[in-house]
Amino acid sequence: MPDDILIMVLSLLSVKEAVLTSILSTRWRFLWCNLKTLNFDSRQALDNIDNDFGFYLSERYKYTKQVNGVIRSYNHPTLHHFRIRFYLTCEYTSVIDEWLKFAVKKKVESLELDLETNQKNYLHNTFNYSFPSRLSDKSTSHILLFPSANLESLKKLYLNSVNVRESVLGELLTKSAHLESISIHGSGYLTHIHVGGRDLKLKHFEIVECPHVVSVYLSDFGIESFTYVGQPIDLHLSGLPNLKNVVMSQGVAGLSNIVFRQISSCASTLQTLSFKIYHPMKFAKLHSICQLANIRKLTLTIVVRRDNCLLDFASLVNVFPNIQTFTIEVRCLL
């Protein structure tokens, strides 16, 4: 059987299972090194930890040992997708740094650091691993020098429970010429986010549950979708001719005149909107809002109490006259 077929079979296995095939024969010994995806998804270990946190230390040891063993043996020159999924804090900064250097050296295209588990709710985000700076910065003590040429291969970046400073975000956008997608969840450092410039290739931008964000300014680039989940912020969108999809959840701001004003500058291009709404009694009367005639799909997730009335949402018909798909998901608080 040709090696290409065998590699395709290996790609269907977990990393652990794929590496174990190296004991089958001499031919199989390094065949797994041709995999272009290294997905270290520790779903079972995280389930064990969530059920009993006493398993954390032993599972963490096994996980880091596995990742270190694989990357020491991996000898393919490039890597398409590298994913870490385990609960690791700043205590493991030096270990995670080495994993990052490995991925960047392999000219990784898609990088995921998902360092959260349900138990993370018990700790403050100051314990998060901090994404390193590439340049010497007096305000940043954590420096990791990445080869500039290799960062140019990065197209997708997903960070969960990883602290990111505005200066580091700026470096990533500037030095990663092909970066198309950034998702940042649970960062404790971001406050004022400014993303803009016609040279940016960024198409998808997501900020979720970053508690200290105060403002987001997006301007003059080809973004296609934007997601924000968190507390109410000062949001400015301008010069975004390709923006078609917006997902918003701003706490009790929900769906209000303020939120509509924030997205009104992109009314001519938006096609799909999603909102999560808390406390519908705060729902604004939308008679003063201009029509969003290009919206074809609207999704509302509404968190209600038993005594809440949803009749006010009927006024949305006037705001979205050409809507084709309207979905409402209701979640009831006891």
C-alpha positions as CSV (number, residue, x, y, z in Angstrom):
1,M,0.0,0.0,0.0
2,P,1.4,3.5,-0.9
3,D,2.7,5.7,1.9
4,D,0.1,8.4,1.0
5,I,-2.7,6.0,1.7
6,L,-1.1,4.9,5.0
7,I,-0.6,8.6,6.0
8,M,-4.3,9.2,5.3
9,V,-5.2,6.4,7.6
10,L,-2.9,7.8,10.3
11,S,-4.6,11.2,10.0
12,L,-7.8,9.6,11.2
13,L,-6.2,8.5,14.5
14,S,-5.3,10.6,17.6
15,V,-1.7,11.7,17.9
16,K,-1.1,9.1,20.6
17,E,-2.5,6.3,18.4
18,A,-0.6,7.5,15.4
19,V,2.7,7.5,17.2
20,L,2.1,4.0,18.6
21,T,2.0,2.6,15.0
22,S,5.8,3.2,14.9
23,I,6.3,-0.2,16.7
24,L,4.5,-2.2,13.9
25,S,7.5,-2.4,11.6
26,T,10.6,-0.6,10.3
27,R,8.4,1.0,7.5
28,W,6.0,2.4,10.1
29,R,8.6,3.7,12.4
30,F,8.7,7.3,11.2
31,L,5.6,7.3,9.0
32,W,3.6,9.3,11.5
33,C,6.1,12.1,11.2
34,N,4.5,12.9,7.8
35,L,1.3,14.0,9.5
36,K,0.6,17.7,8.9
37,T,-1.7,18.1,12.0
38,L,-0.7,17.6,15.6
39,N,-3.8,17.8,17.7
40,F,-3.1,17.2,21.4
41,D,-6.8,17.2,22.5
42,S,-6.9,15.8,26.0
43,R,-10.7,15.5,26.2
44,Q,-10.7,12.4,28.4
45,A,-8.1,13.7,30.8
46,L,-10.0,17.0,31.2
47,D,-13.2,15.0,31.9
48,N,-11.4,13.2,34.6
49,I,-10.1,16.4,36.1
50,D,-13.6,18.0,36.0
51,N,-15.0,15.1,37.8
52,D,-12.2,15.0,40.4
53,F,-9.6,17.7,40.5
54,G,-7.3,15.3,42.4
55,F,-6.4,13.8,39.0
56,Y,-4.9,17.1,37.8
57,L,-1.3,16.6,38.7
58,S,-1.0,13.1,37.3
59,E,-2.9,14.0,34.1
60,R,-0.8,17.1,33.6
61,Y,2.4,15.1,33.9
62,K,1.2,12.6,31.4
63,Y,0.0,15.3,29.0
64,T,3.2,17.3,29.0
65,K,5.3,14.2,28.7
66,Q,3.3,13.1,25.7
67,V,3.6,16.5,23.9
68,N,7.3,16.7,24.6
69,G,8.0,13.2,23.4
70,V,6.1,13.8,20.1
71,I,7.7,17.1,19.2
72,R,11.2,15.7,19.9
73,S,10.7,13.0,17.3
74,Y,8.7,14.9,14.7
75,N,11.0,15.7,11.8
76,H,8.7,17.0,9.0
77,P,9.8,20.5,7.9
78,T,6.4,22.0,8.0
79,L,3.2,21.8,10.1
80,H,-0.3,22.8,9.1
81,H,-2.2,22.6,12.4
82,F,-0.8,22.5,16.0
83,R,-3.3,22.4,18.9
84,I,-2.7,22.3,22.6
85,R,-5.8,21.6,24.8
86,F,-5.1,21.2,28.5
87,Y,-5.4,23.2,31.6
88,L,-2.0,24.9,32.0
89,T,-1.2,28.1,33.9
90,C,1.7,30.5,33.9
91,E,3.5,27.9,36.0
92,Y,4.2,26.1,32.8
93,T,5.4,29.1,30.8
94,S,8.8,27.7,29.9
95,V,7.2,24.4,28.6
96,I,4.6,26.2,26.5
97,D,7.3,28.5,25.2
98,E,9.2,25.5,23.8
99,W,6.0,24.2,22.2
100,L,5.4,27.6,20.5
101,K,9.0,27.7,19.3
102,F,8.6,24.2,17.8
103,A,5.3,25.2,16.0
104,V,6.8,28.4,14.6
105,K,9.9,26.7,13.5
106,K,7.7,24.3,11.5
107,K,6.0,27.3,9.8
108,V,2.7,26.4,11.4
109,E,-0.4,27.8,9.6
110,S,-3.0,27.1,12.3
111,L,-2.1,27.5,16.0
112,E,-4.5,26.8,18.9
113,L,-3.6,27.2,22.6
114,D,-6.7,26.1,24.5
115,L,-5.6,26.2,28.1
116,E,-9.0,26.2,29.8
117,T,-11.0,23.6,31.7
118,N,-14.2,24.0,33.8
119,Q,-12.0,24.1,36.9
120,K,-10.4,27.3,35.5
121,N,-13.5,29.2,36.9
122,Y,-11.9,28.9,40.4
123,L,-8.8,30.9,39.4
124,H,-8.3,34.5,38.3
125,N,-7.0,35.2,34.8
126,T,-3.7,36.6,36.3
127,F,-2.7,32.9,36.4
128,N,-3.0,32.6,32.7
129,Y,-0.1,31.8,30.4
130,S,1.0,35.1,28.7
131,F,1.5,35.0,24.9
132,P,5.1,36.2,24.5
133,S,6.4,39.3,22.8
134,R,8.7,39.0,19.8
135,L,10.4,42.3,20.6
136,S,12.1,43.9,23.5
137,D,9.4,45.9,25.4
138,K,10.0,47.5,28.8
139,S,6.4,46.8,29.7
140,T,6.7,43.1,28.8
141,S,8.9,40.8,30.9
142,H,8.1,37.7,28.8
143,I,10.2,37.8,25.6
144,L,10.4,35.0,23.1
145,L,12.2,35.7,19.8
146,F,10.4,34.1,16.9
147,P,12.0,34.0,13.5
148,S,10.1,36.7,11.5
149,A,10.0,34.7,8.3
150,N,8.3,31.7,9.9
151,L,5.5,33.9,11.5
152,E,4.5,34.8,7.9
153,S,3.0,31.3,7.5
154,L,0.5,31.8,10.3
155,K,-3.1,32.0,9.0
156,K,-5.2,31.2,12.0
157,L,-4.7,31.8,15.7
158,Y,-6.9,30.6,18.6
159,L,-6.1,31.5,22.2
160,N,-8.2,30.5,25.2
161,S,-7.2,31.4,28.7
162,V,-4.0,33.1,27.3
163,N,-3.2,36.6,28.3
164,V,-2.4,38.9,25.3
165,R,-1.2,42.5,25.5
166,E,-2.2,45.1,23.0
167,S,1.4,45.4,21.9
168,V,1.7,41.7,21.3
169,L,-1.6,41.7,19.3
170,G,-0.2,44.5,17.2
171,E,3.0,42.6,16.6
172,L,1.1,39.5,15.5
173,L,-1.0,41.6,13.0
174,T,2.1,43.4,11.7
175,K,4.5,40.4,11.4
176,S,2.1,37.7,10.3
177,A,1.3,38.9,6.8
178,H,-1.1,36.1,6.0
179,L,-3.0,36.0,9.3
180,E,-6.7,35.7,8.5
181,S,-8.4,34.6,11.7
182,I,-7.8,35.5,15.4
183,S,-9.9,34.3,18.3
184,I,-9.1,35.4,21.8
185,H,-11.0,34.0,24.8
186,G,-10.5,34.9,28.4
187,S,-7.5,37.2,28.1
188,G,-6.9,39.3,31.2
189,Y,-4.7,42.0,29.6
190,L,-6.6,43.5,26.7
191,T,-8.3,46.8,27.4
192,H,-8.3,49.1,24.3
193,I,-8.2,47.1,21.1
194,H,-7.3,49.0,17.8
195,V,-7.1,46.9,14.6
196,G,-6.9,48.6,11.3
197,G,-4.9,49.2,8.1
198,R,-5.5,48.3,4.5
199,D,-2.5,45.9,4.5
200,L,-4.2,43.5,6.9
201,K,-5.4,40.2,5.6
202,L,-7.6,39.6,8.7
203,K,-11.0,38.3,7.8
204,H,-12.3,36.9,11.1
205,F,-11.9,38.5,14.5
206,E,-13.3,37.2,17.8
207,I,-13.1,38.6,21.4
208,V,-14.9,36.5,24.0
209,E,-15.1,37.0,27.8
210,C,-12.1,39.2,28.1
211,P,-13.2,41.0,31.3
212,H,-11.1,44.2,31.1
213,V,-11.9,45.2,27.5
214,V,-13.2,48.8,27.4
215,S,-13.1,49.6,23.7
216,V,-12.7,48.0,20.3
217,Y,-11.9,50.1,17.2
218,L,-11.9,48.3,13.8
219,S,-11.2,50.3,10.7
220,D,-10.1,50.2,7.1
221,F,-9.5,46.6,6.4
222,G,-11.3,43.6,4.8
223,I,-12.8,41.9,7.8
224,E,-15.8,39.6,7.0
225,S,-17.0,38.5,10.5
226,F,-16.7,40.0,14.0
227,T,-17.7,38.4,17.3
228,Y,-17.8,40.1,20.6
229,V,-19.0,38.5,23.9
230,G,-18.5,40.3,27.1
231,Q,-19.5,43.4,29.1
232,P,-20.7,46.6,27.3
233,I,-17.9,48.4,25.5
234,D,-17.2,51.4,23.3
235,L,-17.3,49.8,19.8
236,H,-16.4,51.7,16.6
237,L,-16.6,50.1,13.2
238,S,-15.6,52.1,10.2
239,G,-14.3,51.5,6.7
240,L,-15.2,47.8,6.7
241,P,-16.7,47.2,3.2
242,N,-16.6,43.4,3.5
243,L,-18.2,43.0,7.0
244,K,-21.2,40.7,6.6
245,N,-21.5,38.8,9.9
246,V,-21.6,40.2,13.4
247,V,-22.2,38.3,16.6
248,M,-22.8,40.5,19.7
249,S,-23.4,39.8,23.4
250,Q,-22.8,42.8,25.6
251,G,-24.2,41.7,28.9
252,V,-27.3,43.6,29.9
253,A,-26.9,45.9,26.9
254,G,-28.4,43.1,24.9
255,L,-30.2,44.4,21.9
256,S,-30.5,48.2,22.4
257,N,-30.3,51.5,20.6
258,I,-26.7,51.8,21.7
259,V,-25.8,48.4,20.1
260,F,-27.6,49.3,16.9
261,R,-25.8,52.6,16.7
262,Q,-22.5,50.8,17.1
263,I,-23.1,48.6,14.0
264,S,-25.1,51.2,11.9
265,S,-22.0,52.3,10.0
266,C,-21.9,48.8,8.4
267,A,-25.6,48.6,7.7
268,S,-25.1,48.5,4.0
269,T,-22.9,45.4,4.0
270,L,-24.2,43.3,7.0
271,Q,-26.1,40.2,6.1
272,T,-26.3,38.1,9.3
273,L,-26.6,39.2,12.9
274,S,-26.6,37.3,16.1
275,F,-27.4,38.7,19.5
276,K,-27.5,37.3,23.0
277,I,-30.0,39.2,25.2
278,Y,-30.3,39.3,29.0
279,H,-33.3,40.8,30.8
280,P,-35.7,41.5,28.0
281,M,-37.4,44.2,30.1
282,K,-34.4,46.4,29.2
283,F,-35.1,45.8,25.5
284,A,-35.2,49.2,23.7
285,K,-38.0,50.6,21.7
286,L,-36.5,50.5,18.2
287,H,-38.8,53.1,16.5
288,S,-35.8,55.5,16.1
289,I,-33.5,52.9,14.5
290,C,-32.9,53.0,10.8
291,Q,-33.8,49.9,8.8
292,L,-31.1,47.2,8.2
293,A,-32.5,46.2,4.8
294,N,-29.7,43.9,3.8
295,I,-30.0,41.6,6.8
296,R,-31.1,38.1,5.7
297,K,-30.5,36.1,8.8
298,L,-31.1,37.1,12.4
299,T,-30.5,34.9,15.5
300,L,-31.5,35.9,19.0
301,T,-30.6,34.0,22.2
302,I,-32.7,35.4,25.0
303,V,-32.2,34.7,28.7
304,V,-35.5,35.3,30.5
305,R,-37.2,34.9,33.8
306,R,-40.7,33.4,33.9
307,D,-42.3,36.8,34.2
308,N,-40.6,38.4,31.2
309,C,-42.6,39.4,28.1
310,L,-41.2,38.9,24.6
311,L,-43.9,40.9,22.7
312,D,-41.5,43.8,22.2
313,F,-39.5,41.7,19.8
314,A,-42.3,42.0,17.3
315,S,-40.9,45.5,16.4
316,L,-37.9,43.8,14.9
317,V,-40.0,43.3,11.8
318,N,-39.7,47.0,11.1
319,V,-35.9,47.0,11.5
320,F,-35.2,44.0,9.3
321,P,-37.8,44.2,6.5
322,N,-36.0,41.7,4.2
323,I,-35.2,39.0,6.7
324,Q,-35.4,35.5,5.4
325,T,-34.4,33.4,8.5
326,F,-35.3,34.5,12.0
327,T,-34.3,32.2,14.9
328,I,-35.1,32.7,18.6
329,E,-33.6,30.5,21.3
330,V,-35.1,31.1,24.8
331,R,-33.3,30.1,27.9
332,C,-35.2,30.3,31.2
333,L,-33.7,31.3,34.5
334,L,-35.6,29.8,37.5
